[in-house]
């Protein structure tokens, strides 16, 4: 762990202790610090942005209620991630919905459309090929078992280390490596026919 990460973890631990001693404003600081990351994480699971905001808020509420039992065995951030993932999964199960299909919203599409440096770079063939690749990746990820999907998303989309993923998923690092390896294999199998 580098010095910045260590200082970050110590600050979080200090804030957690203040909350446990009754200082509610300390929790506000933790929410402000991690709100954006947690909303981004939940957005990977929950399709509708306003629903994702609600699920993220619910995760913070659950974390606040459980903070009295937080012992500091893992970093606060990792503990919060685990709560957010479980809250998002519970939400999806309760609504019988599938995971996000990563649609581009209209505003993003307009920004790309108006970017002069991108015009003229793509041919109809390359556009079709890119769409097929994106669809194949989405399909492969959507069809992965839950644990494999979560591991690959935390690694590839959130940039978490294997150790952080192991803590977030509450399993050994070797299991995380195996899940990510198998997830990548499944994605490669979907992509190989397109790239040959």
N, C-alpha and C positions, 0 to 999 in steps of 0.2 A: 504494500500500500504506500503510495507516494505521500509526501508531506501535505499537499493540498487536500487529498482524500482523508488523511488522518485528522487534519484540522476541521474539515467539514463534518466528519463523524463525531468529533468531540463537541462541536457546536450543537449538532443535533441532539446529542446525549444530554448536554446542559439544558437545552430547551425542553426536552422530554421530562427531565427531573423537575424543572420549574412547573410544568403542567401537572405533574403528579403531586406537587405540593400545593396545587390550587390556583396557579397563575394561568388563567384562560388566555390572556393576551400572548403568551408564549406559543400557544397552539396556533394562533393566527399567523405568527411568523413562519411556522412550519408549513402551514397551508399555502401561504404566499410563495414560499421557497419551492414547493413541489407541485403546485396546482397545475402549471402548464404541462409538466412531464406526465402527470397522472391523467390529465384529459387526453393527451396524445396517446397514451397507452390504451385507455378505454376506447378511443376512437378506432383502434385497430380491431376491436371486437364488436362495437355497437355502431350500426350503420348511420343512424340519424344523429347529427351533431348536437341537437338540443337534448336528446335522450342521453347522449354520451356525457353531457354536462351534468345531468341529473344523477347518472350512475357514478360519476367521479365524486360528486358531492356526497352521495350515499356512502362511498368508500371512506371519505374523510370523516364522516359522522361515525361510522363503525370503528375506525381507527381511534377516534377520540374516546369513544365509550370503552374500548379495550386497552387504552393506554396505561391504565392502572396495573395491568398484568404484563406489560412490556418489561422484560428483564434485561434487554440489551445484548442478548446472545448473538444477534445479527445487527447490522446497521439499521437504523430507523427507516431509511430509504428503502431497503430491501424488504423489510417487514411491511411497509406501506404498499409496495408493489404487489406483494402477495395478497394483501387484502383487496386491492383494486382489481387484480386478475380474478379472484374468486367472486367479487361482487359483480363484475361484468359477466362472468360465466353463469352465475345464478340468475342474473337479469335475462340472459338469452334463453336459459332453460324455462324460466317462468313465462316467457313470451313465445316460446317455441320458434325462435328465430335462428337463422343461420348466421355465421360470422360475416363481417363486412366484406363487400366485394370491391372495396377501394375505388369507388367511382370518383371521377374528377368533377368538382362542382363548376357551375356556370362561370363564376368569377375567375377561377383558375384557367378555364378554357379561353376566356376573353383575353387574359394576360398573355397566354401563349400565342394566340392569334395575332396580337398586336406587337409581338416581339420581332423587330425587323431582322435581327441576326439569325432568326430561325427560318425565315422565308426562303424558299428555293432550295433548301437542303434536302428535302425529302421527295422521293418519287412515289407514285402510286404503289409500286411494288414494295418499296421499303416501308411505307405506311402500313400496308396489309401485313407484311411480315412482322413488324413491331406489334401490331394488334394481336396477331396469332400467338406471338411469344408471351405477351402480357396475359392473354386469356388462358394460355396453357399454365402459366405460373399460378394465376389466381385459382384455377381449377385444381391444380395439384395441392395447393395450400388448403383450400376448402375441404378437400377429401382426405386430408391427413387426420389420424386420430387426435383427440384433444391435446394430449400431453406432447405429442410431436409438434403439433401446430403451435402451441404456446412456446415451446423451446426455440423453434426456428424463428418465430416472430420476435421474441425477446433478443435473440442473437443478431438477426439481420436488420430488423426495423428499429430496435431500441439500442443496439450496440452494447448490450450487457456482456460482461465476461462470463465464462463458463461457471466460475465460482459464484458470481452474483445470481445467475440463473438457477444454480443448484439451491441457493438459499431461498430465492423467490418461490421455487417449485417444491421446496422441502424434500429434496432427493439428493443422492450422491452425485458428484461431478461426473463420474464415469457414466452414469445413467443419462445425464444431460448430453454428454458427447455422443453417446449411442443414438439418442433421439434425434439430435441434429444431423448426424451422419445419415440415418435412415430417411429423414425428411429431405435432405439434399439429394439422396439417391432417387426418391420418388419424384422430385421435381425434375431431375435430370432425365428420367425415363420419359416424362411428358415432353421435354424439350428436344430430345435426340432426334425424333422423326422430322421436326421442323428445321433442324440445323444441318441435316445430311444433304 
